[in-house]
Amino acid sequence: MLRFSEEIMLLLLHDEDGRFARVPDWSVRYALGGGVLMDLALEDRIDTDPSTLILLDKTPVGDDLLDPMLADIASAQETRDARYWVERAAARADQIRERALERLIKGGILEQRDDRFLWVFRARRYPIVDGQAEREVKLRIMGVLFSDDIPDPRDIVILCLADACGIFKELLTPREVELAAKRIEQVRKMDLIGQAVTRAVWDIESSLAIAAQPQFF
């Protein structure tokens, strides 16, 4: 079973050319960081409530995507809220992204090719070797968006993360975003696992969006 961070990378991947959707870097960072926290919650290592993120078990999972963050939480001298830990996890996004891609390559889902452009620029592409995993995550999430079926808890989590980080605006047409809006709101209310984490991501994203707006005096 893939971790949320691996599924997020596959969700962002264009089938045709092996490049990733042009989602703002900070959105991807919070999606990846939030995904690690969600996986730790599903592994019964942490829990959250509206005001705090609680360590339940500091025993390593045995997963190099999750254990560094678990160790960070376990070493904390005081209890913090979900927003604090989402920001801490997002700060590790470069390492999370690289590990997720390495695992997808090692698992035979992606292969890495380096292409040269204009003699000096190098752009890394990740063409799909085994397209089943990539198709599965996209088909699952699209199935949740455009049907009335009760979704799997993991699909609820990844949909809520993708929505909180604005990923659907890049993956869907404006009309599809409009059609899916009511369903997304419905599914968000089902998110019993990571409500505090996704709420924290929403708050951070809103703060960043406001800060990015031009100021007129």
C-alpha positions, 0 to 999 in steps of 0.5 A: 500500500502506498503512503499518502505522500506517494499518492499525492506525487502520483496525483500530480503527475501528468500521464502524457509527459511524466511532468508534474502539474504546476501547483504552487510549491508551498501547496505541495509542501503542505500536502506532503507534510499533512500526508505524513501526519495523516499516515502517522494517525492511521498507524495509531502513533498520533491523534489530534483534537481541535487544540493539540496533536497528541503522541500516542506511541513513539515506537518507530513504524519502520518506514523512512517516510514517517519515522523522522517526523515521528521522532521529531514529535516524540522529542518535543518538550511541550504539546503543540497544536496541529498547525505547528506540526503541519508547518514542521512537516512541510519544512521536511517536504524536500526530503519527503518528496525525494523519498516518495519518488525514490520509493515509486522508482524502486517499486517499478511505478516510475522511472527517472530520466534527465532531459536537457533543454537549451543546453544548460537547463535540466528538467527531471521527468518521471515517466510511468513504468507501471501505470496501474498505481497512478491510474488507481489513485486518479480513478479512485479520487475522480470516482469519489468526486463524481459519484455518490458512493461512500468513499474509503477513509484513505480516499477521504483523507487524500481528497481533503488534503488535495482540496485544502492545498488547491490541487484540484484547481490544477487537475480539473477544468473550471467546469469540473471544479464547479461540478465537484464543489458540493461533493468536496464539501460533503466529503470533507465532513466525513473526514474524521481521521484528520480534521484537525490536520486538514483544518490547519492546512486550510488556515495556513493556506488562507494566511499565505493567500492573504499575505500574497495579495497586493496591498493598496494604500 
